Amino acid sequence: MISLLATLSIVSGCGVMPAEQSSSRAFTVRGFSLPVAMVYTRNVGESSRVSGIASDKAGAQAFVERLVMQTVFDVLERQGRSALLSDAVISAILSQLTVNTTYEPMECQAVALSRTEKVDMMAQDKISQRCIIVGSTVTGVCTHVKDGEKKCDDTQGNVMITRVPDNVTTITGTLRV
């Protein structure tokens, strides 16, 4: 994610502005690998199995806000230093910066820690998001649960796992100085 933001031109044009002026840049970051901290589960049993997963929507959104803000600060500091700006000027720019992000995290109502693990559905037959997590990354979503066996496959035994939806790997926002 850091490299994605670093390659964007969103931070060019940021500089110390008089109080009556402001500059804003819209940005969109998409298509990144989805870390577990950017999804959430309210299921205590599932959260105990997945280190770092957020316990609610607000927690996942707060992680994204912190990540984007830190990334923007890192990029601005690096660009400021490469432009030979003094630390005081860089600090003044950063103190005027606001970052607003929009991110809609996915709820993982059940998880599988590999693509072959049975997804424990417990008593809930209408779980909408069954996240497949490998390491610390959400790698897919189970699209069908076979009745009785509660596995991510269809009646012929075919695995029914789709990629993570595009809307979950998209962050939009605005930088304002």
Helices and strands as residue ranges (DSSP letters): H 2-7, E 24-30, E 34-35, G 36-38, H 44-49, H 57-82, H 87-96, E 98-102, E 110-112, E 130-134, E 137-142, E 161-162, G 166-169, E 170-176
